[in-house]
Amino acid sequence: MKQISVFLIALALLFCPVAMADAQVVTRSAGAKIPAYPKRIVSINPCADALLMQLADKRQIASVSHYSHDKRATSIPLAQALQFPATSGTAEEILAMRPDLVVAGSHVARPTATALKRMAIPMVQLSIPQSVAESQQQISQLAEIVGATQRGVAVNQRISNAFDKARPKDSDKISALIWRSGGLTPGDGTLPDELLRRTGFENVSSTYGLKQWDILPLEHLVARPPQLLFSNASEVKTGRKDRMLSHPVVEKLSHRIMIADYPARLMHCAGPTLIEAVKTLSAARHKLKAKR
C-alpha cells in the first residue's frame, strides 16, 4: 500500500499543480531563435496539446504527444487528437518531424534536450500552473510565441467568463473533497483547491491532516465524510477498476453524502480545461443545493 501511495503522489507531481518557488510559466531554450510564426510545432506534452489546439492554426501543428492518442490520458477530444501524428518525445522521433519549435512540459529527457540544442531547434517548456492567474499568463505567453496573441486573449476571456458564471450567488461554503484513484486528494495551495473555493466549496482535506497532495485512507473518509465528494466514479463503472473507488463502502456513502463525477482529465491540465472543470463543480453544487 505504501508503494502505491508513493506512486500516486509522484503522478500528482507530474500532472497536477503543486507549489514551486519562483516557477516560470514558460521557459524558452537559450541559443535558438523562435520564428515569429512557427510552421512545424511538435508537442511532447498533453497539456501543451490542449493549449495548442486552442491557440495555433491546425497547419502549424506537426504532431501531438502520444498521451493524446490514448483515450485514458488525452486532455483533448480523441477524434481531434487523431488528426495529428503523435510522438513519444524521443529525440529521433522529434527530429524526424523537422520541427521549427518544440513545446514540452517542465521535464524533458536529457538526450532529447541535448539533441534539440545541438540542432539549434528552439524549445519552450510549460511549467505546471499553481493558480488560475498563472495559467492565464501561460496562455498569453504561448499565444504570443505561436503568433496568435488575439486567440490567447479570447481563450483567457472564456476562462474568466466561466468563473464568473460559476461564482455562487450565496455565501454557503459546502464541505467537499476531490478524491481520486487510490485516495489521492489535492489539498491547500493546489489549483484544484482554488477551483473548489471559487465555486463555493470548502476543501476539507486539511481537516484530515493532509498535505498539498496526499492520500486519504478510505476509513478516514467514511468516519468523517464531506457533504460532497468528487471522484472519477464513472471511469470505475466503465471498467477501469480501482480498489478504493469500487469498494462497496463508497457506494454506501452515497446515502450519506452526494458523490459527483470528476473525470481524471480535469485534473491533468489547466488552460482551457479550467472551463469544463468549473462547470462541473458548479453543476454539482447546484444539484446538491436543489436536494436540500
Salt bridges, closest charged atoms under 4 A:
ASP57 OD2 - ARG59 NH2 3.56
ASP57 OD1 - ARG151 NH2 2.53
ASP70 OD1 - ARG72 NE 3.26
ASP164 OD1 - ARG167 NH2 2.98
ASP170 OD1 - ARG285 NH2 2.59
ASP170 OD2 - LYS289 NZ 3.56
ASP172 OD2 - LYS289 NZ 2.39
ASP193 OD2 - ARG197 NE 3.19
GLU194 OE2 - ARG198 NH1 3.16
GLU235 OE1 - ARG240 NH1 3.22
GLU276 OE2 - ARG265 NH2 2.47
